């Protein structure tokens, strides 16, 4: 479903979910978890010139797992590829409109050792949270950054009803801050909006997290901007949207 880049590689993610269009006719999820299929990554060196399937190096992990969306990846000093992403594992009986038999997606740090042809998946502080739709600031994709953001899902919620925002610090190695929406408010996918007046000393969190919110208490939609640096619970601005989003 997703791929990512580093300064050295283009990497394709091949997880354990399989797409079954006909399943929707039977009321089943579009994607079903297949535990016999291990999570694997296809790496293409960006110095290879014209892309060819023969140039990809495929590296399997030792376990079945799914990565729907990636957050951040970089090449470390040892030549390994480090990826941060929410990871889901098999959970029999878990059902949503989209995903079947897949447990909650939770943030992990994945190390792909190209030389050893191995994959290690590590929990991080904050891995207990259900989270999805992660991202960094788009203008630094492929480069090493310090901060990333993702949306929080409610406890026990199999759908993508997002109830908050998480900020991740790649230097300290885990969760940095969270914002939780008021009861009855759900959000859409968060995006990072860089500051229009950046300063030379600004970090990767100089900007805002923008997203749509739906307030079920008054049936109103708004567009909000949160301060990405302070992660204050009160948005910097909240603008009314004249129809539901």
Secondary structure as a PSIPRED ss2 file (coil, helix, strand):
# PSIPRED VFORMAT (PSIPRED V4.0)

   1 X C   1.000  0.000  0.000
   2 X C   1.000  0.000  0.000
   3 X E   0.000  0.000  1.000
   4 X E   0.000  0.000  1.000
   5 X E   0.000  0.000  1.000
   6 X C   1.000  0.000  0.000
   7 X C   1.000  0.000  0.000
   8 X C   1.000  0.000  0.000
   9 X E   0.000  0.000  1.000
  10 X E   0.000  0.000  1.000
  11 X E   0.000  0.000  1.000
  12 X E   0.000  0.000  1.000
  13 X E   0.000  0.000  1.000
  14 X E   0.000  0.000  1.000
  15 X C   1.000  0.000  0.000
  16 X C   1.000  0.000  0.000
  17 X E   0.000  0.000  1.000
  18 X E   0.000  0.000  1.000
  19 X E   0.000  0.000  1.000
  20 X C   1.000  0.000  0.000
  21 X H   0.000  1.000  0.000
  22 X H   0.000  1.000  0.000
  23 X H   0.000  1.000  0.000
  24 X H   0.000  1.000  0.000
  25 X H   0.000  1.000  0.000
  26 X H   0.000  1.000  0.000
  27 X C   1.000  0.000  0.000
  28 X C   1.000  0.000  0.000
  29 X C   1.000  0.000  0.000
  30 X C   1.000  0.000  0.000
  31 X E   0.000  0.000  1.000
  32 X E   0.000  0.000  1.000
  33 X E   0.000  0.000  1.000
  34 X C   1.000  0.000  0.000
  35 X C   1.000  0.000  0.000
  36 X C   1.000  0.000  0.000
  37 X C   1.000  0.000  0.000
  38 X C   1.000  0.000  0.000
  39 X C   1.000  0.000  0.000
  40 X E   0.000  0.000  1.000
  41 X E   0.000  0.000  1.000
  42 X E   0.000  0.000  1.000
  43 X E   0.000  0.000  1.000
  44 X E   0.000  0.000  1.000
  45 X E   0.000  0.000  1.000
  46 X C   1.000  0.000  0.000
  47 X C   1.000  0.000  0.000
  48 X C   1.000  0.000  0.000
  49 X C   1.000  0.000  0.000
  50 X C   1.000  0.000  0.000
  51 X C   1.000  0.000  0.000
  52 X C   1.000  0.000  0.000
  53 X H   0.000  1.000  0.000
  54 X H   0.000  1.000  0.000
  55 X H   0.000  1.000  0.000
  56 X E   0.000  0.000  1.000
  57 X E   0.000  0.000  1.000
  58 X E   0.000  0.000  1.000
  59 X E   0.000  0.000  1.000
  60 X E   0.000  0.000  1.000
  61 X C   1.000  0.000  0.000
  62 X C   1.000  0.000  0.000
  63 X C   1.000  0.000  0.000
  64 X C   1.000  0.000  0.000
  65 X C   1.000  0.000  0.000
  66 X E   0.000  0.000  1.000
  67 X C   1.000  0.000  0.000
  68 X C   1.000  0.000  0.000
  69 X C   1.000  0.000  0.000
  70 X E   0.000  0.000  1.000
  71 X E   0.000  0.000  1.000
  72 X E   0.000  0.000  1.000
  73 X E   0.000  0.000  1.000
  74 X E   0.000  0.000  1.000
  75 X E   0.000  0.000  1.000
  76 X C   1.000  0.000  0.000
  77 X C   1.000  0.000  0.000
  78 X C   1.000  0.000  0.000
  79 X C   1.000  0.000  0.000
  80 X C   1.000  0.000  0.000
  81 X E   0.000  0.000  1.000
  82 X E   0.000  0.000  1.000
  83 X E   0.000  0.000  1.000
  84 X E   0.000  0.000  1.000
  85 X E   0.000  0.000  1.000
  86 X E   0.000  0.000  1.000
  87 X E   0.000  0.000  1.000
  88 X E   0.000  0.000  1.000
  89 X C   1.000  0.000  0.000
  90 X E   0.000  0.000  1.000
  91 X E   0.000  0.000  1.000
  92 X E   0.000  0.000  1.000
  93 X E   0.000  0.000  1.000
  94 X E   0.000  0.000  1.000
  95 X E   0.000  0.000  1.000
  96 X C   1.000  0.000  0.000
  97 X C   1.000  0.000  0.000
  98 X C   1.000  0.000  0.000
  99 X E   0.000  0.000  1.000
 100 X E   0.000  0.000  1.000
 101 X E   0.000  0.000  1.000
 102 X E   0.000  0.000  1.000
 103 X C   1.000  0.000  0.000
 104 X C   1.000  0.000  0.000
 105 X C   1.000  0.000  0.000
 106 X E   0.000  0.000  1.000
 107 X E   0.000  0.000  1.000
 108 X E   0.000  0.000  1.000
 109 X E   0.000  0.000  1.000
 110 X E   0.000  0.000  1.000
 111 X E   0.000  0.000  1.000
 112 X E   0.000  0.000  1.000
 113 X E   0.000  0.000  1.000
 114 X C   1.000  0.000  0.000
 115 X C   1.000  0.000  0.000
 116 X C   1.000  0.000  0.000
 117 X C   1.000  0.000  0.000
 118 X E   0.000  0.000  1.000
 119 X E   0.000  0.000  1.000
 120 X E   0.000  0.000  1.000
 121 X E   0.000  0.000  1.000
 122 X E   0.000  0.000  1.000
 123 X E   0.000  0.000  1.000
 124 X C   1.000  0.000  0.000
 125 X E   0.000  0.000  1.000
 126 X C   1.000  0.000  0.000
 127 X C   1.000  0.000  0.000
 128 X C   1.000  0.000  0.000
 129 X C   1.000  0.000  0.000
 130 X C   1.000  0.000  0.000
 131 X E   0.000  0.000  1.000
 132 X E   0.000  0.000  1.000
 133 X E   0.000  0.000  1.000
 134 X E   0.000  0.000  1.000
 135 X E   0.000  0.000  1.000
 136 X C   1.000  0.000  0.000
 137 X C   1.000  0.000  0.000
 138 X H   0.000  1.000  0.000
 139 X H   0.000  1.000  0.000
 140 X H   0.000  1.000  0.000
 141 X C   1.000  0.000  0.000
 142 X C   1.000  0.000  0.000
 143 X C   1.000  0.000  0.000
 144 X C   1.000  0.000  0.000
 145 X C   1.000  0.000  0.000
 146 X C   1.000  0.000  0.000
 147 X E   0.000  0.000  1.000
 148 X E   0.000  0.000  1.000
 149 X E   0.000  0.000  1.000
 150 X E   0.000  0.000  1.000
 151 X E   0.000  0.000  1.000
 152 X E   0.000  0.000  1.000
 153 X E   0.000  0.000  1.000
 154 X C   1.000  0.000  0.000
 155 X C   1.000  0.000  0.000
 156 X C   1.000  0.000  0.000
 157 X C   1.000  0.000  0.000
 158 X C   1.000  0.000  0.000
 159 X C   1.000  0.000  0.000
 160 X C   1.000  0.000  0.000
 161 X C   1.000  0.000  0.000
 162 X E   0.000  0.000  1.000
 163 X E   0.000  0.000  1.000
 164 X E   0.000  0.000  1.000
 165 X E   0.000  0.000  1.000
 166 X E   0.000  0.000  1.000
 167 X E   0.000  0.000  1.000
 168 X E   0.000  0.000  1.000
 169 X E   0.000  0.000  1.000
 170 X C   1.000  0.000  0.000
 171 X C   1.000  0.000  0.000
 172 X C   1.000  0.000  0.000
 173 X C   1.000  0.000  0.000
 174 X E   0.000  0.000  1.000
 175 X E   0.000  0.000  1.000
 176 X E   0.000  0.000  1.000
 177 X E   0.000  0.000  1.000
 178 X E   0.000  0.000  1.000
 179 X E   0.000  0.000  1.000
 180 X E   0.000  0.000  1.000
 181 X C   1.000  0.000  0.000
 182 X C   1.000  0.000  0.000
 183 X C   1.000  0.000  0.000
 184 X C   1.000  0.000  0.000
 185 X E   0.000  0.000  1.000
 186 X E   0.000  0.000  1.000
 187 X E   0.000  0.000  1.000
 188 X C   1.000  0.000  0.000
 189 X C   1.000  0.000  0.000
 190 X C   1.000  0.000  0.000
 191 X E   0.000  0.000  1.000
 192 X E   0.000  0.000  1.000
 193 X E   0.000  0.000  1.000
 194 X E   0.000  0.000  1.000
 195 X C   1.000  0.000  0.000
 196 X C   1.000  0.000  0.000
 197 X C   1.000  0.000  0.000
 198 X C   1.000  0.000  0.000
 199 X C   1.000  0.000  0.000
 200 X C   1.000  0.000  0.000
 201 X C   1.000  0.000  0.000
 202 X C   1.000  0.000  0.000
 203 X C   1.000  0.000  0.000
 204 X C   1.000  0.000  0.000
 205 X C   1.000  0.000  0.000
 206 X C   1.000  0.000  0.000
 207 X E   0.000  0.000  1.000
 208 X E   0.000  0.000  1.000
 209 X E   0.000  0.000  1.000
 210 X E   0.000  0.000  1.000
 211 X E   0.000  0.000  1.000
 212 X E   0.000  0.000  1.000
 213 X E   0.000  0.000  1.000
 214 X E   0.000  0.000  1.000
 215 X E   0.000  0.000  1.000
 216 X C   1.000  0.000  0.000
 217 X C   1.000  0.000  0.000
 218 X C   1.000  0.000  0.000
 219 X C   1.000  0.000  0.000
 220 X E   0.000  0.000  1.000
 221 X E   0.000  0.000  1.000
 222 X E   0.000  0.000  1.000
 223 X E   0.000  0.000  1.000
 224 X E   0.000  0.000  1.000
 225 X E   0.000  0.000  1.000
 226 X E   0.000  0.000  1.000
 227 X E   0.000  0.000  1.000
 228 X C   1.000  0.000  0.000
 229 X C   1.000  0.000  0.000
 230 X C   1.000  0.000  0.000
 231 X C   1.000  0.000  0.000
 232 X C   1.000  0.000  0.000
 233 X C   1.000  0.000  0.000
 234 X C   1.000  0.000  0.000
 235 X C   1.000  0.000  0.000
 236 X C   1.000  0.000  0.000
 237 X E   0.000  0.000  1.000
 238 X E   0.000  0.000  1.000
 239 X E   0.000  0.000  1.000
 240 X E   0.000  0.000  1.000
 241 X E   0.000  0.000  1.000
 242 X C   1.000  0.000  0.000
 243 X C   1.000  0.000  0.000
 244 X C   1.000  0.000  0.000
 245 X C   1.000  0.000  0.000
